[in-house]
């Protein structure tokens, strides 16, 4: 029987197996679609497709840093269960895949699937792993960042291998690079724990900030209702939520108000310059809560919670007599943004028997 392209396409869509594997299976089955499916499954090639509708929301994150600290790759590869995520075969798959992505400078999933690893196409390599491990496995995402001149990369992988961070920084010299590696490593650890979304407020648009600010005020007002009931001090409702909303004119207005208050308190004018900077810092802390929640530079450093990351970087630059700037930040956490499929035990058994 002649095997046409439509038949191959139909089998591929129903099984997820490779194009040539589908064609060979149809030829072996003499065009019998059901028999071709059985042939693919017997070869372990259809097994992956049968499991493809099962959500893979467990898994591991991997962080790969080159020996010269010039290239960093982070990946998330998912499995269906946490049990399989601890399987050594799966652990090896995640590490080998991440190293392969970095070594081959792979940028997209399509490039990855068509690349060659261990002498075979990656797409087939992954299907073989699925057949061996027995669960649907998905390379969900990956990114690689490269250091700029006088720059370097750093990374951190949490002990549970479910959270990873990579950061790229630039300096004014290689001397500053060497003096900054430990700090950036610590910032990677900070980001793993504190979950900033972006580097700074400059990455948010105006509509996003306004929406988040309204939500912030609503949240604080709601908490104040409970604090009133408990007889505890209330949250101060901020005027602003982000440094993006605070102009030079606003800072000048606040400074004038602070001076007026100091005058009212009969504080000697010669000490105002020592008092006002601290009060401005307090004003900024109260009115940049969106930045503190969502931006790396706006958060207070876990190793020195009196200073923001931006302040820590500025002080570090002064201490080493150089310059340093974070230019790229990526954080992956296993399963973030995915919804786990909820099935009771009886339904799961029935689904497996179907």
GITAFEN-V198999 format. One record per helix or strand of 3 or more residues. SS is the DSSP state (2 for helix, 1 for strand). FROM is the first residue (numbers start at 1). TO is the last residue. If there is no record, write none. Layout:
SS,FROM,TO
SS,FROM,TO
This chain:
2,5,15
2,19,28
2,33,42
2,47,50
1,58,65
1,71,79
2,82,85
2,88,103
2,109,114
2,122,133
1,138,146
1,151,157
1,163,171
2,174,194
2,201,203
2,206,230
2,243,245
2,248,264
2,269,286
2,289,294
1,304,308
2,309,320
1,324,333
2,345,353
